[in-house]
Amino acid sequence: MDIAPENVLHSKIFNDTLRKWQCSNTELSPHNLMLPLFISESDDAIEEISSLPEVCRFGVNRIREFLEPIVKLGLQSVLLFGVTNKSKKDEIASFADAPENPVIRVIPLLKTWFPNLTVACDVCLCPYASHGHCGILTADNIIEPKASRKRLAEVACSYAKAGADIIAPSDMMDGRIKEIKSQLAELGLISRVCVLSYSAKFQSNFYGPFRDAADSGAKFGDRRCYQLPCGSKGLALSAVKRDVREGCDLLMVKPAMPYLDIIKQTKEEYPEIPLFAYQVSGEYAMLYHGAKSGVFELKSALKESLTGIRRAGADCIITYYSPKILKWFQKMPQIFKTLSADDEELKSSFKKLNDSFVEKYNGLQPDFFVRVPGRVNLIGEHVDYNGYCVCPMAIKQSILAAVKSVDNSLNVSMSNVENKKYADYSCKLDKIVIEIESNKPPAWYQYVLCGFKGILETSRVQPSKGLIFHICGTIPPASGLSSSSALVCAAALSLSVVLNVDFSNTELAEITAKAERHIGTEGGGMDQAIIFNAKKGTASKISFDPLKLTEVSIPQKGVFVIAQSMVTKNKAASNDFNARVVECRLASLIIAKKLGLNQWHEYKKLADVQNSLKYDLGKMLQVVSEIFHGNYYSKDEVCQILDISESRLEDEFLTKNTKFIEEFKLKDRALHVFGEALRVEMFCKICETTKSLPELGRMMFESHTSLKNYYECSHAALDRLVAVCSMNGAFGARLTGAGWGGCIVALVAADSVAEFVKSVKASYAGQIPTTVDTANLIFVTKPGIGASVFNPLILEDNRMMESALGRTISESDGAFKDYVPKVGLIYHKESPQLVFCKPKLMPLKSLTLERLEKLQEDSDKALKEAKTAQRTN
């Protein structure tokens, strides 16, 4: 080698995952996880492992289908172990680097299927050696060091040549890192392949399930002569130092939980080298069976275990639980975001809300802020509660809340910045009552109570504290942009943070959709799904049962414009919306009954009927035309078709506020739903393929016509706006939201949007009531981000933050202990490590790496100057 191994830096940073491992913290993110995988010699195998429940061996032909959804969840690295049958094993483990070895065959496939996945390969002889030991044995069955090093390096290089990003020798042979690095250098791969050394690998009882999985147990004797004794500490450090001297890029301690002191010792000795900890098979099984037997709840116990490993100093945890954890990551709301330079408008809004909070509540400061966006549905109106896909996006207009938890009280104080229009309200958190006066819209605070009630009912937590909930908003009320759903969601998210209960984005969406029924709204869940799951820059195609969001990229040459009709209608204040829900339900039941589906009474959604019949949407439109007449159906007629009594109809299939309805229009409602579902599919396909703005616009115009004629939920003011948009060059326009008033959304060419807005705004001349907020009368919108929680330090002056040279504190520090009762709850999803900047604390994530480096640089400089001055004096 022309360069010493310890001086090679490029092998440590040649891909994004490796670079992240160089930036340590105690948070848990996808890059902090590595998934071990057992690759079977049987290409089509999926083999369960009895001692490792829910973990399987996968053949080369089956691994892609397993990994694909996990990679989509954020998996960034895997560790491969090959498994072969006994007939392929021999004294020198020749199958370890044979071309037909499953690991060697799967590496290039993984790199093709998942180009950004970091692939690591375990390097050891035991799975392929007939004796089951980790090195080459002499005739006396003693490890032969030189031959073992050479053979291990040959195997490592075969994986490197196959395309592995990382090779991970787990054998614990003396000198093998140096040998591997030397051979990599000869192949010209030393800067393109990273070496992860099992540096402190202990002889352990926790390896049993792994040896079953990999069939790698020693056939005689044990591994005490080359794996570390469990009580050794100095020897463990010596082993680590040996591998560092020989040039390893990454370090590992194995097992993890029983050796947290070794993890800490290793990280303190080598803070600059990323450190891995292997949560081994026995640890996995212990947690699994403990949870199964009811000793503890798996998620909480696993979270505690992983946090402990990270706190000890591990930068990455190798764990079989990676798929579960990544699913849980998807569940976490976007907690404690920081604001970038282009968020000054939002920062200003938070500042005004903060000032209002402080003034109203006698100097108290909020613990955190919540932002929940409104939404616009681009296409797919009134189909979500029928089980069909919709295509909404989050918008800039939002509900903002300033929230403070109140200890030793269950009182909830709810207030609105516009207190002259929206009166304050308070109640006890354990005594929430929601009673809606007939023929009146719900009060604003009743939506808030819905959100609170949803969290309490679902979590079943007995609240021990109350809260102050102070809001403002820019979503025009009753506009079809989900102001009411946003309010419910803001309340639910706020209370979940205050009570320290963990819900997924999906769970929060489901909780809030259900909670809104407390005020009589039978929605399908679209509003809540996009509110909690929206991603900046894309719309989402949302499917239900189960809830799934697929990103939809809007063609860049088009933008969406939202315009108010100035006609408002609260869907909870009338029965029009719920009447449409039950009309579709009755249409579904009648199709199921007439076409002979078993258990017809269970088919309450039109999509369920279609799925059972296995018809396409075109065929369903034909079925509707054949089955239904075009007139209204009376209650009696519906009961005769279904062969049920009127009381059963009302009790089982109608809602409380639709029992009085005497006639139902079924054909037109079903025609709209099936036609609109087809338009959603076509709209999303056009966005993926031709990106034709005229075609997208045609879908929108057809949607509006269907809503007007078949669903009868438009309004003359909405029809006029759609016509105005068409006359002024819009590719398409349609009502959005429940209808009967509210807004329209138009698709317009980006290069002519300013002129379009000006022309449409002119059409309002002389028609704008003084009560209408003209700022939100018509506006251009882009796909925005979903619900987020913000730390109050977003309001701090950046210069002040930069000048506050801090110190790091931990949970054991008294300052942290004093801080917890005040706002500690809001850190439950973040690292316990904080930067202390008097007079406030802020999460480490709120500073960029560059800023932290600058702080450290300034601090070192100040300390050096102080010492120089002290010596001078």
GIVENKA-V746377 format. One record per residue. N is the residue number from 1. OMEGA is omega as a letter, one per 20 degrees, with the letter a starting at -180 (* if undefined). BURIAL is I if it has 9 or more other ideal C-beta (glycine too) atoms within 8 Angstrom, else O. Layout:
N & OMEGA & BURIAL
N & OMEGA & BURIAL
This chain:
1 & r & O
2 & r & O
3 & a & O
4 & a & O
5 & a & I
6 & r & O
7 & r & O
8 & a & I
9 & a & O
10 & a & O
11 & a & I
12 & a & I
13 & a & I
14 & r & I
15 & a & I
16 & r & O
17 & r & I
18 & a & I
19 & r & I
20 & r & I
21 & r & I
22 & a & I
23 & a & O
24 & r & O
25 & r & O
26 & r & O
27 & r & I
28 & a & O
29 & a & O
30 & a & I
31 & r & I
32 & a & I
33 & r & I
34 & a & I
35 & r & I
36 & a & I
37 & r & I
38 & a & I
39 & a & I
40 & r & I
41 & r & I
42 & a & O
43 & a & I
44 & a & O
45 & r & I
46 & a & I
47 & r & I
48 & a & O
49 & a & I
50 & a & O
51 & r & I
52 & a & I
53 & a & O
54 & r & O
55 & a & I
56 & r & I
57 & a & I
58 & r & I
59 & a & I
60 & a & I
61 & a & O
62 & a & I
63 & a & I
64 & a & I
65 & r & O
66 & a & I
67 & a & I
68 & r & I
69 & a & O
70 & r & I
71 & r & I
72 & r & O
73 & r & I
74 & r & I
75 & a & I
76 & a & I
77 & r & I
78 & r & I
79 & a & I
80 & r & I
81 & r & I
82 & r & I
83 & a & I
84 & a & I
85 & a & O
86 & a & O
87 & a & O
88 & a & I
89 & r & I
90 & a & I
91 & a & O
92 & r & O
93 & a & I
94 & a & O
95 & a & I
96 & r & I
97 & r & I
98 & a & I
99 & a & O
100 & r & O
101 & a & I
102 & r & I
103 & a & I
104 & a & I
105 & a & I
106 & a & I
107 & a & I
108 & r & I
109 & r & I
110 & a & I
111 & r & I
112 & a & O
113 & a & O
114 & a & O
115 & a & O
116 & r & O
117 & r & I
118 & a & I
119 & r & I
120 & r & I
121 & r & I
122 & r & I
123 & r & I
124 & a & I
125 & a & I
126 & a & I
127 & a & I
128 & a & I
129 & a & I
130 & a & O
131 & r & I
132 & r & I
133 & a & I
134 & a & I
135 & r & I
136 & a & I
137 & r & I
138 & r & O
139 & r & O
140 & a & O
141 & r & O
142 & r & O
143 & r & I
144 & a & I
145 & a & I
146 & r & O
147 & r & I
148 & r & I
149 & a & I
150 & a & I
151 & r & I
152 & r & I
153 & r & I
154 & r & I
155 & r & I
156 & a & I
157 & r & I
158 & r & I
159 & r & I
160 & r & I
161 & r & O
162 & r & I
163 & r & O
164 & r & I
165 & a & I
166 & r & I
167 & a & I
168 & r & I
169 & a & I
170 & a & I
171 & a & I
172 & r & I
173 & r & I
174 & r & O
175 & a & I
176 & r & I
177 & r & I
178 & a & I
179 & a & I
180 & r & I
181 & a & I
182 & a & I
183 & r & I
184 & r & I
185 & r & I
186 & r & O
187 & a & I
188 & a & O
189 & a & I
190 & r & I
191 & a & O
192 & r & O
193 & a & I
194 & r & I
195 & r & I
196 & a & I
197 & r & I
198 & a & I
199 & a & I
200 & a & I
201 & a & I
202 & r & I
203 & a & I
204 & r & I
205 & a & O
206 & a & I
207 & a & I
208 & a & I
209 & r & I
210 & a & I
211 & r & I
212 & a & I
213 & a & I
214 & a & I
215 & a & I
216 & r & I
217 & r & O
218 & a & I
219 & r & O
220 & r & O
221 & r & O
222 & a & O
223 & a & I
224 & a & O
225 & r & O
226 & r & I
227 & a & I
228 & r & I
229 & a & O
230 & a & O
231 & a & O
232 & r & I
233 & r & I
234 & r & O
235 & r & I
236 & r & I
237 & r & I
238 & r & O
239 & r & I
240 & a & I
241 & r & I
242 & a & I
243 & r & I
244 & r & I
245 & a & O
246 & r & I
247 & r & I
248 & a & I
249 & a & I
250 & a & I
251 & r & I
252 & r & I
253 & a & I
254 & i & I
255 & a & I
256 & a & I
257 & r & I
258 & a & I
259 & r & I
260 & r & I
261 & r & O
262 & r & I
263 & a & I
264 & a & I
265 & a & I
266 & a & I
267 & r & I
268 & r & O
269 & a & I
270 & a & I
271 & a & O
272 & a & O
273 & r & I
274 & a & I
275 & r & I
276 & r & I
277 & a & I
278 & r & I
279 & a & I
280 & a & I
281 & r & I
282 & r & I
283 & r & I
284 & a & I
285 & r & I
286 & r & I
287 & a & I
288 & a & I
289 & r & O
290 & r & I
291 & a & I
292 & a & O
293 & r & O
294 & r & O
295 & r & O
296 & r & O
297 & a & O
298 & a & I
299 & a & O
300 & a & O
301 & r & I
302 & r & I
303 & r & O
304 & a & O
305 & a & I
306 & r & I
307 & r & I
308 & r & I
309 & r & I
310 & a & I
311 & r & I
312 & r & I
313 & a & I
314 & r & I
315 & r & I
316 & a & I
317 & r & I
318 & a & I
319 & r & I
320 & r & I
321 & a & I
322 & r & I
323 & r & I
324 & a & O
325 & r & I
326 & r & I
327 & r & I
328 & r & I
329 & r & I
330 & a & I
331 & a & I
332 & r & I
333 & a & I
334 & a & I
335 & r & I
336 & r & I
337 & r & O
338 & a & I
339 & r & O
340 & a & O
341 & a & O
342 & r & O
343 & a & O
344 & r & O
345 & r & O
346 & r & I
347 & r & I
348 & r & O
349 & r & I
350 & a & I
351 & r & I
352 & r & I
353 & r & I
354 & a & I
355 & r & O
356 & r & I
357 & a & I
358 & a & I
359 & a & O
360 & a & O
361 & r & I
362 & r & O
363 & r & O
364 & r & I
365 & r & I
366 & r & I
367 & a & I
368 & r & I
369 & r & I
370 & r & I
371 & r & I
372 & a & I
373 & r & I
374 & r & I
375 & r & I
376 & r & I
377 & a & I
378 & r & I
379 & a & I
380 & a & I
381 & r & I
382 & r & I
383 & a & I
384 & r & I
385 & r & I
386 & r & I
387 & a & I
388 & a & I
389 & r & I
390 & a & I
391 & r & I
392 & r & I
393 & r & I
394 & a & I
395 & a & I
396 & a & O
397 & a & I
398 & r & I
399 & r & I
400 & r & I
401 & r & I
402 & a & I
403 & r & I
404 & r & I
405 & a & I
406 & a & I
407 & r & O
408 & r & O
409 & r & O
410 & a & I
411 & r & I
412 & r & I
413 & a & I
414 & a & I
415 & a & I
416 & r & I
417 & r & I
418 & a & O
419 & r & I
420 & a & O
421 & a & O
422 & a & O
423 & r & O
424 & r & O
425 & r & O
426 & r & O
427 & r & I
428 & a & I
429 & a & I
430 & a & O
431 & a & O
432 & r & I
433 & r & O
434 & a & I
435 & a & O
436 & r & I
437 & a & O
438 & r & O
439 & r & O
440 & r & O
441 & r & O
442 & r & I
443 & a & O
444 & a & I
445 & r & I
446 & r & I
447 & r & I
448 & a & I
449 & r & I
450 & r & I
451 & r & I
452 & a & I
453 & r & I
454 & r & I
455 & a & I
456 & a & I
457 & a & O
458 & a & I
459 & a & I
460 & r & O
461 & r & O
462 & a & O
463 & r & I
464 & a & O
465 & r & I
466 & r & I
467 & r & I
468 & a & I
469 & a & I
470 & a & I
471 & r & I
472 & a & I
473 & r & I
474 & r & O
475 & r & I
476 & a & I
477 & r & O
478 & a & I
479 & a & I
480 & a & I
481 & r & I
482 & r & I
483 & a & I
484 & r & I
485 & r & I
486 & r & I
487 & r & I
488 & a & I
489 & r & I
490 & r & I
491 & a & I
492 & a & I
493 & a & I
494 & a & I
495 & r & I
496 & r & I
497 & a & I
498 & a & I
499 & r & I
500 & r & O
501 & a & O
502 & r & I
503 & r & I
504 & r & I
505 & r & I
506 & r & I
507 & r & I
508 & r & I
509 & a & I
510 & r & I
511 & a & I
512 & r & I
513 & r & I
514 & a & O
515 & a & I
516 & r & I
517 & r & O
518 & r & I
519 & r & I
520 & a & I
521 & a & I
522 & a & I
523 & a & I
524 & r & I
525 & a & I
526 & a & I
527 & a & I
528 & a & I
529 & a & I
530 & r & I
531 & a & I
532 & a & I
533 & a & I
534 & r & I
535 & a & I
536 & r & O
537 & r & O
538 & r & I
539 & r & I
540 & r & I
541 & a & I
542 & r & I
543 & a & O
544 & r & I
545 & j & O
546 & r & O
547 & r & I
548 & r & O
549 & r & I
550 & a & I
551 & r & I
552 & a & I
553 & r & O
554 & r & I
555 & a & I
556 & a & O
557 & r & O
558 & r & I
559 & r & I
560 & r & I
561 & r & I
562 & a & I
563 & a & I
564 & r & I
565 & a & I
566 & r & I
567 & a & I
568 & r & I
569 & r & I
570 & a & I
571 & r & I
572 & a & I
573 & r & I
574 & a & O
575 & a & O
576 & a & I
577 & a & I
578 & r & I
579 & r & I
580 & r & I
581 & a & I
582 & r & I
583 & r & I
584 & r & I
585 & r & I
586 & r & I
587 & r & I
588 & a & I
589 & a & I
590 & r & I
591 & a & I
592 & a & I
593 & a & I
594 & a & O
595 & r & I
596 & r & O
597 & r & I
598 & a & O
599 & a & O
600 & a & I
601 & r & O
602 & a & O
603 & a & I
604 & r & O
605 & a & I
606 & r & I
607 & r & I
608 & r & I
609 & a & I
610 & a & I
611 & r & O
612 & r & I
613 & a & I
614 & r & O
615 & r & O
616 & a & O
617 & r & I
618 & r & O
619 & r & O
620 & r & I
621 & r & I
622 & r & O
623 & a & I
624 & a & I
625 & a & I
626 & a & O
627 & a & O
628 & r & I
629 & a & O
630 & a & O
631 & r & O
632 & r & O
633 & r & I
634 & r & O
635 & a & I
636 & a & O
637 & r & O
638 & a & I
639 & r & I
640 & a & O
641 & a & I
642 & a & I
643 & r & O
644 & r & O
645 & r & O
646 & r & O
647 & r & O
648 & r & I
649 & a & I
650 & a & I
651 & a & O
652 & a & O
653 & r & I
654 & r & I
655 & a & I
656 & a & O
657 & r & O
658 & a & I
659 & a & O
660 & a & O
661 & a & I
662 & a & O
663 & a & O
664 & r & I
665 & a & I
666 & a & I
667 & a & I
668 & a & I
669 & a & I
670 & r & I
671 & r & I
672 & a & I
673 & a & I
674 & r & I
675 & a & I
676 & r & I
677 & r & I
678 & r & I
679 & r & I
680 & a & I
681 & a & I
682 & a & I
683 & a & I
684 & r & I
685 & r & O
686 & r & I
687 & a & I
688 & a & O
689 & a & O
690 & a & O
691 & a & O
692 & r & O
693 & r & I
694 & r & O
695 & r & I
696 & r & I
697 & r & I
698 & r & I
699 & a & I
700 & r & I
701 & r & I
702 & r & I
703 & a & I
704 & r & I
705 & r & O
706 & r & I
707 & a & I
708 & a & I
709 & a & O
710 & a & I
711 & r & I
712 & r & O
713 & r & I
714 & r & I
715 & a & I
716 & r & O
717 & r & I
718 & r & I
719 & r & I
720 & r & I
721 & r & I
722 & r & I
723 & r & O
724 & r & I
725 & r & I
726 & a & I
727 & a & O
728 & r & I
729 & r & O
730 & r & I
731 & a & I
732 & r & I
733 & a & I
734 & r & I
735 & r & I
736 & a & I
737 & a & I
738 & r & I
739 & a & I
740 & a & I
741 & r & I
742 & a & I
743 & r & I
744 & r & I
745 & a & I
746 & r & I
747 & a & I
748 & r & I
749 & a & I
750 & a & I
751 & r & O
752 & a & I
753 & a & I
754 & r & O
755 & r & O
756 & a & I
757 & r & I
758 & a & O
759 & r & I
760 & r & I
761 & r & I
762 & a & O
763 & r & O
764 & a & I
765 & r & O
766 & a & O
767 & a & O
768 & r & I
769 & a & O
770 & a & O
771 & a & O
772 & r & I
773 & a & O
774 & a & O
775 & a & O
776 & a & I
777 & r & I
778 & a & I
779 & r & I
780 & a & O
781 & r & I
782 & r & O
783 & a & I
784 & a & I
785 & a & I
786 & a & I
787 & a & I
788 & r & I
789 & a & I
790 & r & I
791 & r & I
792 & a & I
793 & r & I
794 & a & I
795 & a & O
796 & r & I
797 & a & O
798 & a & O
799 & r & O
800 & a & O
801 & a & I
802 & a & I
803 & a & O
804 & r & O
805 & a & O
806 & r & O
807 & r & O
808 & r & O
809 & a & I
810 & a & I
811 & a & O
812 & a & O
813 & a & O
814 & a & O
815 & r & O
816 & a & I
817 & r & I
818 & a & O
819 & a & I
820 & a & O
821 & a & O
822 & a & O
823 & a & I
824 & a & O
825 & a & I
826 & r & I
827 & a & I
828 & r & O
829 & a & O
830 & r & I
831 & r & I
832 & r & I
833 & a & I
834 & r & I
835 & a & I
836 & r & I
837 & a & I
838 & j & O
839 & a & O
840 & r & O
841 & r & O
842 & r & I
843 & a & I
844 & a & I
845 & a & I
846 & r & I
847 & r & I
848 & r & O
849 & a & O
850 & a & O
851 & r & I
852 & r & I
853 & r & O
854 & r & I
855 & a & I
856 & a & O
857 & r & O
858 & a & I
859 & r & I
860 & a & O
861 & a & O
862 & a & I
863 & r & O
864 & r & O
865 & a & O
866 & a & O
867 & r & O
868 & r & O
869 & a & O
870 & r & O
871 & a & O
872 & a & O
873 & * & O
